[in-house]
Amino acid sequence: MNVEIIAIGDELLIGQVTDTNSGWIARQLNHIGWELTKVTVVRDRGEEIKNAVVEAFGRVSVVLMTGGLGPTKDDITKKTLCELYECALHRDEKVQAMNDERFVQKGFTMNALTRDQALVPDACEVIYNPVGTAPVMWFDRDGKVLVSMPGVPSEMQYAVSHEVLSRLRERFNDHSAVRHATCLVKGITESGLAILLDDFENALPPFIHLAYLPKTGVIRLRLTATGDDEARVETELNRQFDKLTSLTSRYLFCREDTSLAGALGAILKERKLTLSTAESCTGGNIAHEITLVAGSSAYYKGSIVSYANEVKTELLGVSAATIAEHGVVSLPVVEQMVKGAQRALHTDCAIATSGIAGPDGGSPQKPVGTVAIAVACGDKTVSKMWHFGKNRETNIERFTHHALLQMLDLLCPQE
């Protein structure tokens, strides 16, 4: 079953808000074997919304719409859908009662605009929203279904997870299966990996395919199996995944689809090692990535964000003479920082960063985008200098990525 998404909102098209909803919905559709074939983003303009719906229904039978259901004048989705389905608005008493109760519980006073959230098109079936004021609206006409949902991610996700997906599968009686198996490898190029796996890939059954998903220093290998026989799909996918991980064992460092921080955490947990961080230019971003992983408290002790030099010297024990001689962005400094983190936080392993994220602060010798990273485990320390671009936000992400990867390289060296 093919599905399209229409995301509504001026804020999406001017870059003020990023459309994360479509990616999330795509992942949920993929789990049930349905395919998202197109995402259309339109402004809060009635004619543009109607044209997008008509064009989408020319290609698919299911359209999922997000956004434009707020109480303000720029949210025109309900009015536009009334025009499209040739109906009027009426007040849904259950929606009104739910919203009244919600406002009483929160101690708020409902104004006229919020009261109008209970107005719904006559042509839709209302799906009640227990986590927000805007109901979900289900339109079914001529064998085609449009579901209009709030753009607030938490509300949309609740609706999809608890109501929309199950209703769609029942409506279209489609119970295909799709399964994924993912592993992470490093220390080999994408082309080198493709050569290594050429015979394996050519011998895959027609209902299984292999995808290469590279990111600096790491390649995610994903096997996807689809079919109507769920047991067969699962069995054959597992068999092929075992072959894949055997063939790539020299480069393999994780047998699941996770972040670098997640992969690192699994290794630390398995080996019963603890980790700390000492961050200057990354400002705690490495700690943020690590603690996004559920269960990270089993191995992660904490961080010293040593943005100022005096924090480096006073809390991490970095020598002022070393800073004066080599500069704060240098291998000797991060080497002392990483040992200081191990010592101060009593951990087996540590990561330290010091760099110039930008856009200011660079020099001809150390331009913006320069970072020194040190990682340590026990008595072993590895430090490296890296050079990236001039965008501050991008640099912080790259510094973080390379710091985690450098720690993984220390724990899982290539043969």
N, C-alpha and C positions, 0 to 999 in steps of 0.2 A: 504494500500500500504506500503510495506516494502522498506526501503532505507538503504544504507550503505555509510559510509564516509571513504575516504582515505586521510589522512593528511600526507603531504610530507615535510621532512626536517630533516637533521642531528641534528639541534638545538633542535628539539622536543625530540629526543631520548637521548640526553646527559643532558637534564634538563636545558639547557640555556634559553629556551623559553617554556612557558606552553601553551599547546593546549587549548585555550579558545574558538576557533572557533567551535569545535564539539559540545560543550555544548550549545552554542548559536543557532546553526543550529537545534539541537534536540528540543529546545523549540519552534522554528518556525514551525517545522514539526508537533509537537504535537498539535499546535493550529489548524491545518487543518485536524487532524485525521490520519496523517501518522505516521508510527513507524520507528524510527531508531533502527536497529537490531544489528549493529556492527560498530565499529570504528577501522580502521587499520592505524597504524602509521609506515611509512617506511622511510628509508634513501633516500638521493638523489642518487639513483642507478637505472639505467634504467631497468635492469632485475627484480629487486625487485618491482618496480612500475608496470611493465607489469604483473608480476605474481599476484600482489594484485588485479589488475583490472579483470583479467581472473577469479580468484577465487571468487571475489565479484559477477560477473555476473552469476556465477553458482548458486547463491543463490537469487539474487534480480534483478529487472529490472531497478533500478535507482541507480547510483553511483555519489556521490558528492565529488569532489576532491578539496583540497585546498593546495596551496603552490607550490613552484618551478617555478614560472613564472617571476622571476626577471631578470635583464639584465646581471648578472654575469655568469661565466662559470659553477658554481656549480648548477645553476638552469636549469635542463635538462628536465622538464616536456613536453614542446612542442616537442622537438626532440623525446622523448620517445613515445608520442602519435602518432607522424607521423609513427614511426615504427609499432606501434600496429594497426593503421588503414590503413597502407600501402599507405601512401600519402606523399606529399612533402609540404614544406613551400612556401607561396607566401606573397608578401607585400600587406596588406590591406590599400588602399589609405585613407579611412575614418579614420582608427585608426591613420595613420601617420599625417593626417591633424589635428586631435584632439590633438595629442601630440605636434605637432609644435606650435599650438596656445597656449597650456598650458605653454610651455617653454617661449614663447614670453611674455606672461602675467607676468610670474615670473621673467623675466629678466635673464634666464639661457641660456647657450649654450648647445645644444644637441650633445652628442658624438655618436660614431658609435654603441656602445653597447646599448644605450637607443634607438637609431633609429631602432634597430632590434626588439624592443618591438612590432613593427607593423607587424612582420612576424607571420603568422598564418597557421595552417595546412589546406590543401585543403579540407579535409573531414569534417571540422567543420562548423557550423553556428556561426558567430561572434556576440556576445552580447557586445555592446559598453560600455565602462567604463568611465563615465564622472568624476570620482573622482581619477583616477590613470592612469598609462601608459600601464598596461597590460590588454588586453581585456579578457572577459570571453568567453570560447569556449564550444559550445554545440555539442556533437556527438550523432547521432541517427542512430543505425544500428541494424537490426534484432530484432526490438521491444524493444531494450534496450538503455537507455540514460545515457551518461556520461557528466557531467558538470564540467569543469575545471575552478577554480576560483583563484584569487590571495589569498595569505595567510595573507595579511595585513587585520586585522579585520575590519577596517572601509570600505575598498573596498569590501570585501566579504559580509558584512552585507548589503551594498547598493545593490549589485547584487541580493542577495537572496530576499530582501524586494521588490525591484522595478521590477525585471524581472523573476528570476528563479522559484519562487514558483508558480506564476500565469501561467507560461508556462508549468510547470510540471502538474498542475491540468488540464489544457486544453488538454495536450497531452494524459493523462491517464484517463481523464473524471471521476475522483474520487472526490466526493464532500461529503465525510463522515464528521460528526460533532464530535468534542470532546470538552467537557467543564470541567473546574475544579472549585471547590469551596474549599477554605482553611481557617482554623481558627487556632489560637494559644492558647495553654493551658499551665498552669504551676501548680505546687503544687501537682502533682500526678505522679506516676511512669508509665512507658509504660505498664507493666503487669497489673497494677491496672486499667489503662484506657481500656485495652483490655477486662478485666472482665466486667467493667461498660458497654461497648459497644457491648458485645457479642450478645445479642438478636437483637440489631439494625443491626449489621453487617450481621447476618444470614438472616435477613428479607429484605436485599437490593435487588432490581431488578437485574437480571443477567447482565445488561449493565452498572451497577454502581458498583465501588469498592472503598474501603477505604484503604488509606495508612497511616502508622504511620512513621513520620520523626523526630526522637528525636535528640536534641542537649542539652548539659548540662543545666538542669533546665527548658527546654522548649520542648514541643512536638508540631510539626506541623501536623495537621490532614487534609488530602486532599481527597476529594471525586472527582472521575473522572467518567464522563458519556460519552459514545460513542454510535453512531448510525447513521442511514441514515436520520432519521426524526429530523431535527434540533429543531423544536418547542417542540417536545416530550422530547428530551434530556434536553433542557433548563428547561422546566416545572418540570420534575421529579427531576432533580438535585436540584433545588431550594427547592422543598418540602422536600427532604431528608436532605438537609443542615439545614433547620429550625429545623428538628428533632434532628440532631446531636448537634447543638449549644444549644438546650434546655436541652438535656441530660448532656452536659458538662458545663452548665452555672456556676456551682460553681468554675470551674477552668479556664473558658474562659476569656481571656483579649484582644483578637483581632479577628475580623471576616473577616480578609483578609490576603493574603499571602504577608507578608512584613518582613523587618528586625526588630530586637529588637528596633533599633533607630526609625524606622518608626512607630512601635506600640506605643512607648513612646511618640513620637511627636503627634500622633493622640489623645492620652489622654490629653496631655498638652494643645493642641489646643481646645479640647472640653471643658476643665475646665477653659480655659483662664488663664493658669499659664505660667510663664516664667522660663527659665532654664539657668544656667551658669555652667562652669566646672573649676576646679582647678586641673591640671594634673602635676604630677612629673614623675613617671616611665612610664606612657603611652605616654608622650611627645606630646600630642595633638591628639592622635588617637581616643579618645572618641569624641572630637570635629569634627574630620574628618568623623566619622560614622554618627553623628547627621546631619552634613551639606550635606551629600550625599542625604538626603531626601528633595525632592522638597517642597518648602514652609516652610522650617525650620526657616526662618527669622521671622515668625509669633510668635515664642515662644523662640527661642534660642538667647541669647544676646552675648555670647562670652566666651573666656577661658583665664585663666592665666596659662601659662605653667611654673610652678615654679620648674624647674629642680634643681636649686641651692638653698641652704638653705637661702641665703640672700634675694632671691625673695619671699620665704615663709614668712620670717619675715617682710620684708619691704612692700610688696604689699598685703599680705593676713593677716597680723597681727598675725602670729604664734609666740608664745613666745619662745625666745631663751632658756629660762630655761626649757621649756617643751621638746624641742629637746634634750637638754643636759641630762635631767633626763630619758626620755623614748626612745630616739633614733628617727631618722627622720621617720623610718618605724614603726609607732605605731598608735594605735587608738586615743590617745589624740592629736597627731599632725594632723591627717586627720580630726578630728572633728573641730579643729580650722581652718583648711584650708577650709572646706566646708562652715563654717559660714563667713569666710573672703571673699569667692567668692560671697555669697549672698549679703554681705554688699558692696563690691567693685563694683559689676556689677548690683546691684539693682534688684535682681531676687527673685521670690517666692521660687524656688527650686535650688539645686546645687548638683554636684557630685565632690568628691575629691579622688585622688589616690596618694599613696606613697608606693613604693615597690622596690624590687631588681629583675630586669629583667634578669640579668646575662650577660655573663657567669661568671663574677667576682663580688666581692662585698659582698658575703654572709658570714655568720658566723654560728657556731653551734647553736646559739640561733635563728638566723634569716637566714636560708639558702636561696640560690638563688631560686626564684620562690615564695617568700613571698611577699604578698601585703596587705596593709591596705586600705580599701575603706569606705568612709563615704558618705551618701546621706542625704539630708535635704529637707524638704518642710515646709515652715513657721517656727514654733518653734520646730518642731519635727526632730530629727536627729537619724539615725541608722548607726552604724559603725560595721564592721566585719573584721577579719583577714582571709586570704585565703592562701593556700600553693599549689603550682603547681610544674612543673618540672624545667629543667635546660636550655631549649632552649629559647634564648632571643626573637626571633620573635614570637614563639608560646606563650610565657608568656605574651607578650604585647597584643596579641589577646585575650587571656583568661582573663587578667585583664580587658580589655575593655568590654568583654561579661558580666562578673560578675558585673561590675559597672552598666551597663545598666539594667541588671536583678534586681539588688538590688534596683535601683530607681523605677522600675516597681513594685517590691514587696511592697515598701513603699506606692505607690499610689494606688495599687490594692491588698491589703492584702487578703489572703485566709480566708474564714470563719472558 
